């Protein structure tokens, strides 16, 4: 697995899949990037370069935990671009990785060709999601056999009286089948420090980021899952409005990991945007 050096000397690893023009894919979590896999076959269309964020996967644990902050991780993405010798690259961010991607685009707009945000977290731009919005989306799944227990756990969590996060796992997928369960088991973040410090004070500056994105001229794709409680279609639509040239796609029947729910549809949508 190839590696490169971050600005502070931390050794970071990355994976490469496929051939062709590169797309730098920023994982969420922070979690081992293996959960992205080849993004449902997107690697058949483009060369995917997928870093393990510091302290995850095969990347080293940094000496300074403050470098886990979202805004500091932007420096690692820039170091990878320089390492690869890319004057400009298409950029894809999933979930929490979308926060890193948009902060990168705000700071280095001339280095981004196209920007794809997949079921994006919107903390970097200050878009909030209410508990009621999540419950309304959850009710769309009322016909599923796992729904009663999962919805009860979700209500308890949104009230602040419950912590059974495992019970709500089925809501993150369009189908809670064996493939989804296996993917979820392999996707769990394993570094509590990376998670704790990712959104620490100073990690986000929504007014400044919004202002920068309003001047961002590159094409942008926001892809939401119809059933995604983590990044609902409504928040993705509000996110899209922050860009001058954004396209919103809502993948029907999908949750937070749309390439798992329908690999072909996902790969086609993203490949068509990237070109």
Long-range contacts (C-beta under 8 A, 24 or more apart in sequence): 1-58, 3-58, 3-59, 4-79, 4-80, 4-83, 5-79, 5-83, 6-54, 6-62, 6-67, 6-75, 6-76, 6-79, 7-75, 7-76, 7-79, 8-62, 8-63, 8-64, 8-67, 10-54, 10-59, 10-60, 10-61, 10-62, 10-63, 10-67, 10-76, 11-59, 11-60, 12-51, 12-52, 12-53, 12-54, 12-59, 12-60, 12-76, 12-79, 12-80, 13-51, 13-52, 13-57, 13-58, 13-59, 14-49, 14-50, 14-51, 14-52, 14-80, 15-48, 15-49, 15-50, 15-51, 15-52, 16-47, 16-48, 16-49, 16-50, 17-43, 17-47, 17-48, 17-50, 18-42, 18-43, 18-44, 18-45, 18-46, 18-47, 18-48, 19-47, 20-45, 20-46, 20-47, 21-46, 21-47, 21-90, 22-46, 22-47, 22-48, 22-49, 22-84, 22-86, 22-89, 22-90, 23-47, 23-48, 23-49, 23-89, 23-90, 23-91, 23-92, 23-116, 23-274, 24-49, 24-51, 24-77, 24-80, 24-81, 24-86, 24-89, 24-90, 24-91, 24-92, 25-49, 25-50, 25-92, 25-93, 25-94, 25-97, 26-51, 26-53, 26-77, 26-91, 26-92, 26-93, 26-94, 26-97, 26-98, 26-100, 26-101, 26-104, 27-51, 27-52, 27-53, 27-56, 27-94, 27-95, 27-97, 28-93, 28-94, 28-95, 28-96, 28-97, 28-98, 28-121, 29-53, 29-56, 29-95, 29-96, 29-97, 29-187, 29-189, 29-194, 29-195, 30-55, 30-56, 30-68, 30-96, 30-189, 30-191, 30-194, 30-195, 30-198, 31-56, 31-187, 31-188, 31-189, 31-190, 32-56, 32-57, 32-190, 33-57, 34-186, 35-183, 35-186, 35-187, 35-257, 36-94, 36-259, 37-259, 39-92, 39-259, 39-266, 39-267, 39-270, 40-258, 40-259, 40-260, 40-262, 40-263, 40-264, 40-266, 40-267, 41-263, 41-264, 41-267, 42-259, 42-266, 42-267, 42-270, 42-271, 44-267, 45-267, 45-271, 45-274, 46-90, 46-271, 46-274, 49-80, 49-84, 51-76, 51-77, 51-80, 53-97, 53-194, 54-194, 55-191, 55-193, 55-194, 56-189, 56-190, 56-191, 56-194, 61-191, 65-193, 65-197, 66-197, 66-200, 68-193, 68-194, 68-196, 68-197, 68-198, 68-200, 69-197, 69-198, 69-199, 69-200, 69-202, 69-203, 70-96, 70-99, 70-100, 70-103, 70-123, 70-124, 70-198, 70-199, 70-203, 70-204, 71-103, 71-202, 71-203, 71-204, 71-205, 73-100, 73-198, 74-100, 74-103, 74-104, 74-107, 77-101, 77-104, 78-104, 78-107, 78-108, 78-111, 81-111, 86-111, 87-111, 88-112, 88-113, 89-113, 90-114, 90-115, 90-116, 90-274, 91-115, 91-116, 92-116, 92-117, 92-118, 92-270, 93-117, 93-118, 93-120, 94-118, 94-119, 94-120, 95-119, 95-120, 95-121, 95-230, 95-231, 95-256, 96-121, 96-123, 96-198, 98-122, 98-124, 99-123, 99-124, 99-204, 102-209, 102-213, 103-204, 103-209, 105-212, 105-213, 105-216, 105-218, 106-208, 106-209, 106-212, 106-213, 106-216, 107-212, 109-212, 109-215, 109-216, 109-217, 109-218, 112-216, 112-218, 113-218, 114-218, 114-219, 114-220, 114-221, 114-273, 114-274, 114-275, 115-216, 115-218, 115-219, 115-220, 115-221, 116-220, 116-221, 116-223, 116-270, 116-273, 116-274, 117-220, 117-221, 117-222, 117-223, 117-236, 117-239, 118-223, 118-258, 118-270, 119-223, 119-224, 119-225, 119-228, 119-230, 119-231, 119-236, 119-255, 119-256, 119-257, 119-258, 120-222, 120-231, 120-236, 120-239, 121-230, 121-231, 122-231, 122-235, 122-236, 122-238, 122-239, 123-199, 123-204, 124-204, 124-206, 124-209, 125-206, 125-209, 125-210, 125-213, 125-239, 125-242, 126-204, 126-206, 126-207, 126-210, 127-235, 127-238, 127-239, 129-231, 129-232, 129-235, 131-158, 131-159, 133-232, 133-234, 134-158, 134-229, 134-232, 137-227, 137-228, 137-229, 137-232, 138-171, 138-229, 140-226, 140-227, 141-170, 141-171, 141-227, 144-170, 144-176, 146-170, 146-176, 154-229, 168-229, 171-227, 171-229, 171-255, 172-228, 172-229, 172-230, 172-255, 172-256, 172-257, 173-255, 173-256, 173-257, 173-260, 173-261, 174-225, 174-226, 174-227, 174-253, 174-254, 174-255, 174-258, 174-261, 174-262, 175-253, 175-261, 179-260, 180-257, 180-260, 180-261, 183-257, 183-260, 187-257, 210-242, 213-242, 213-243, 214-242, 214-243, 214-244, 215-244, 216-243, 216-244, 217-244, 217-245, 218-245, 219-245, 219-246, 219-247, 219-273, 220-245, 220-246, 220-247, 221-246, 221-247, 221-249, 221-269, 221-270, 221-273, 222-246, 222-247, 222-248, 222-249, 223-249, 223-250, 223-251, 223-258, 223-266, 223-269, 223-270, 224-248, 224-249, 224-250, 224-251, 225-250, 225-251, 225-254, 225-255, 225-256, 225-257, 225-258, 225-261, 226-250, 226-251, 226-252, 226-253, 226-254, 227-253, 227-254, 227-255, 228-254, 228-255, 228-256, 229-255, 229-256, 230-256, 231-256, 247-273
